Amino acid sequence: MIRAALALASGIPTWAWVLAAVLAWGGWHRHQERQVRADFEAAKAAAVAERAASAAEAKAATQQREAEKKGAIDEARKAAARARAALLEQQSAAGELRDRLAALEARACGGDPGSGGGGPGAAEARDLSAYLRRRLDEAEAGTIEFADGAARARDVCERQYRALKPAP
């Protein structure tokens, strides 16, 4: 059988053997090229998918940071509104107390004939009135200073937020 195959093979011209070898070599390289091209396309698709996933992850992280920043700003605004309401309430209470003190002093100074003009009780009342006015003024100054500090902190926070926020 081997001899029959060799006898058959010896009858084939050399150019046919060369042609068969070249065709086999070309077919092998075409197969390799297709394999390399398929691997390249798969790698390209994987890279595109990885970039898309990375972009989505970055976008989600950015949105989360933006939400956290907005939450912090909203919380700061709510705190500032509460502080402003407390300030207005304190100013209102201080105004009422001043009005009551003024009415008491007017009554004590002779506006009311039934009140005594100047005994030891009147001196204590004047001292108490002066002490209360001084404390009211100190509290008002402290409240104003606190409100100014809160406004400055709000401005700094908003500038920092705008600096971190990307331009539209």
Residue, then its C-alpha position, 0 to 999 in steps of 0.5 A: m500500500i505504501r509502495a502504491a502510494l509512492a508509485l502514484a506520488s512519483g508520477i505527479p509533477t514537481w510543480a504540482w507539489v509546489l502548488a499544493a505546498v503554496l496553497a496549503w501554506g496560504g490556507w494556513h496563513r489565512h486561517q491564522e489571520r482570521q484567528v488573529r482578526a477575531d481575537f483583535e475584534a474580541a479584544k476591541a469589543a471588551a475594551v469598549a465594554e470596559r470603557a463604557a462600564s468605567a464611564a458609567e461607574a465614574k458617572a454614578a460616582t459623580q452623581q453620588r458626590e453631587a447628591e452628597k454635596k447638594g444634601a450638605i448644602d440643603e442641610a446647611r440652608k436648613a440650619a441657617a433658616r433655623a438659626r435665622a428663625a431663632l435669631l428673629e425669635q430672640q430679637s422679638a423676645a428682646g424687643e418685648l422685654r425692652d418694651r416692658l422694661a421701658a413701661l416699668e421705668a416710665r411707671a416708676c419714674g412718675g408716670d404712675p402716681g401710685s408708685g413710690g418714687g425712690g425707695p430702696g426697692a426703686a434703686e434695686a429695680r433700676d439696677l435690675s433694669a440696667y443689668l437686663r438692658r446690658r445683658l440684652d445688648e450683649a445677647e444681641a451682639g452675640t447673636i449678630e456675630f453668630a449670624d454674620g459668621a454663619a453667613r460667611a460660612r455659607d458663602v465659603c461653602e457655596r464658593q467651594y461647591r461652585a469651584l468643585k462643580p464642573a462647568p455646564 
